[in-house]
Amino acid sequence: MSQKKRAKLSKNEKLIAETGNEQEIRQIFNKTNVNSVDVLQRTPLHLLCSSKNLKISTVEYLISQGADCQQTTVTKQTILHTIVSNSVINDLDLSKIVELFLSKDVDPNISDRKGQTCLHVLCSSESDLSKTLQILLDNKSNPSIQIFSGSLAGFTPLHCLCRSYKKVSEESVKALVFSGAKLNCYDRFGNTILHLIAQNLKITPRSVSLLLSNGCPYTTSNHGGEKPIDIAIKNENKVFISVMDKFLQILEYESSEGRKKQKKWEEFLNEIDQLVEKTQEISDKQLNVHYEIGEGAFKVVYKGEWMGQIVAISKIKEAKLFSQIQIQEFVNELSILCKLRHPKIVTFFGGCTRNIGSLILVSEFCEGGDLFHLLHSKIHISKKKKIKIAKDICSGVQYLHSKNIIHRDLKSPNVLLDEKHNAKLTDFGLSKSMDISESITSNNTIVGTPRWMAPELLRGDGDYTNKVDIYALGLILYEISLRKIPFKKINIFQLPIKVGIYGIRPKLKQKDLFSDLIGWCWHQNPDKRPDINEILLNILEIEKKIDVDYLD
């Protein structure tokens, strides 16, 4: 781009622009000097966009005074190159400023002297700037342009994103791939994107999966004769090795069944995200299965032995092994369990994930069985023991909510008891991580168990928040207090109308152990239900009253 002859910035003007002080900038710069340049052909707008004190309002002021957004520096960098290289500004503010420059017709595909576009610069950032990236891609920023000189010659933006020292954003990989980034480009050493990502110990399974499933070459050797898997082994990149191993297993499986690679891989792409990175891998040869102790919709649970200790072994039913729903539930439970360490949560030891034909969870064995069978048996349970069980459950839920996780399937069958009747939460197949301020659904489907399901879900008009756990907790407290099955006489197909719309609840009496608390928990309006901390305080007050009664 040809440069206009411009006035020179004074030292004072340059200093003020670099500091980014809005008040001083408004005093110094106006329509007469807003396009002055320094020796590198940088305008006040360029200098401001490099400032640590950058504000959107200051940028808007300079533009209002006629700042030329098309000006390039002596290195041929545009204002977009400058702003995306500012490491101080956060993604949200950056995206707004980039959007502003794009509205002024700044071309995102202009290359500097080395061939870098603003997209290369953005993808080289150590921060996650996925929002800004998406805005550039939405405005026709080309994800396949290669740098033509320097140490990064041959790099596309995706190469820049996947370099070995960075934590790679899965959303950014997905955005580039789905925007048409070429995956068979090579750098000056013959490295593909997979060669680079094989060195990256911060990579996630999902990112590797996206590249493999979209055709990134994995058998190509670089100029040193190394394939991506060779580099991964040399760098002990367990994530890359494990996903690659699973990918090859799928190819082998499909070949033997005469199926096409793409169709089957798409079914598994969303299910292998976290099978490796956060999991303690256990060989099925280390497991000694004793006998079946329970069966759910998607898995069979056995009592068994691992490393000299008694454990619970959960296997996905082989009859429906490749059901997408089952695999999703298995992976979800695995990813949740890997995060949890709490005395009121069943301890997770590891899983068998490498063999596609055998997906297994290994966890703590609870000798006392589940709470449902205890409550609906004839075994006597004192008030003190009921309160102890309630506190244990609430403590587990409190831990989950502190980790921004909702259980989504809280019910007495999913509460296990050890030999001392300590209650522990289990079965996280329907759990999901969330921001506590947000609500979530599962692909627009209702999940949970109908008799413990919150009314907003039964009606089908409410999203998930952690208040669905509070509602379910109210029903568990009802079971503990009265030892009755909730809504036993109501057909589950009538629950959406009777519970969801008409607000019918099981009958309570004032003398019941947790009567006031139960009514609070199962309030029809989720916003009026207590949080878990309020419930625990309430139970502690009930416990004090019981202790006084015992003394009397």
Protein Blocks (a to p, Z undefined) as FASTA:
>chain_A
ZZdddddddfklmmmmmnopaklmmmmpcfklmmgccfkopafklmmmmpmkbcfklmmm
mmmnopafkbccfkopafklmmmmmmkbcfklmmmmmmmmmmnopafkbccfkopafklm
mmmpcbdckkmmmmmmmnopafkbccfedjkgoiafklmmmpmkbccdfklmmmmmmnop
afkbccfkopafklmmmmmmkbcfklmmmmmmnopafkbccfkopafklmmmmnopaklm
mmmmmmmmmmmmmmmnopafklmmmmmmmmmmmmmmmpccddfklpccfbdcbdcfkbcc
ddddeehiacddddddfklmmgmklmmmmmmmmmmmmmpccfkbccdfbdcfkbmklccd
dddddfklpfklmmmmcbdcdfklmmmmmmmmmmmmmmmmmnopafklacfklpccdfko
pacdehjllgccddfkbccdeehiaedjfklpcfklmnopaccdfklmmmmmmmmmmmmm
nopaehklpcfklmmmmmmmnopacdddfklmklmmmmmmmgfblklpccfklmmmmmmm
mmmmmmmmmmZZ
